[in-house]
Amino acid sequence: MTIETGVLERYSAGAAAIQTDLCCPVDYDRELLAILPQEIIEKDYGCGDPSRYVKKGDVVLDLGSGSGKICYMAAQLVGDQGKVIGVDMNDDMLALARKYQSEMAQKLGSNRVAFVKGQIQDLALDLSAMNEHLAQYPIQKAEDIISLRAWQEKQRLESPLIGDNSIDLVVSNCVLNLVHDSDKEQLIREIFRVVKPGGRVAISDIICDERVPEHLKQNQHLWSGCISGALQELDFLDAFSKAGFIAVSYDKWESRPWQVVEGLEFRSVTITAVKPEHEPCIDKGHAVIYRGPYSEVYDDDGHVYLRGQRMAVCERTFRLLTGETYATDFIGILPAQEIEGKPWDCATGTLRPAAATKGGLHQNTCSPGGGCC
């Protein structure tokens, strides 16, 4: 039995009957759960709550959507202008999620949730379309495999399941660890592909404090149980950074491990990250002040920010540092007067003289301690 087959079989069983050993205790928003059918709640298997990162108007993609619980929770948050897409490759789980689609649309006031069949490591390939293709052109000889591959490539290009730069927020709840190790890098590249510039990810998953040894990876029960496919805690962050994401961080970290196997600690975490906006760096006189507490910090582009100093930044970096991701870390200072933008040519660590920003609006945000200016 392959890893993929083991995962399919175990989650098909989870769609038929509750599997208590497939989920960690999670404190979900009771108000969002209130309108959900009990079967969806009971047959959902996760380790976190990525729905709390959803904003009004978002287009949300849920990887490995299972019973649809996170999708239906997110649908309440995106509102009439938003949309939620759940991707899963398990027909039994898709059937369970779709079973209540009409009922939930009536409760929500609109049909803003869709469930599609696909592999999360290949978000361009529509598996339902492929099944229809195979019904018409079944594989009967070796040459048919070559023809199928050609059809797949054409379908990915012309009719992708999830398009490039189309998603505001990608969420997932204890699913990435189920993907084979050889496909994990491609999986994260696919997440990067579909997220809009400036878009976000919020991934709840199980990680390990050490790299999982090969003999545990060969254990089908541990793998399908979200254990032996877990990435090591630093490797998990690095995988998103290498794919091109910025502001990669652990927003949630369970202090107690969910399980300990042969001395290895497996715990639930939630990682957040942002896809950078690929706009030119234009200097219009903006500045930011790093609040502290550290004497200096660096961002993913290698820029240094000295505590309490007015650091020169381009307009694009200014928007990033004064936006929600870094809201409590920086004070933004607009130029006192509108100036014509010019290509950025300042070295990292360049200070912006107070005279250049004197009289400019200071963009303060609420601090963690509750103080707002």
Secondary structure, 3 states (H helix, E strand, C coil): CCHHHHHHHHHHHHHHCCCHHHCCCCCCCHHHHCCCCHHHHHCCCCCCCHHHHCCCCCEEEEECCCCCHHHHHHHHHHCCCCEEEEEECCHHHHHHHHHCHHHHHHHHCCCCEEEEECECCECCCCHHHHHHHHHHCCCCCHHHHHHHHHHHHHHHHHCCCCCCCCEEEEEEECCHHHCCHHHHHHHHHHHHHHEEEEEEEEEEEEEECCCCCHHHHCCHHHHHCCCCCCEEHHHHHHHHHHHCCEEEEEEEECCCCCEEECCEEEEEEEEEEECCCCCCCEECCCEEEECCCCCEEECCCCCEEEECCEEECCHHHHHHHCCCCCCCCEEEECCCCCCCCEECCCCCCCECCHHHHCCCCEECCCCCCCCCC
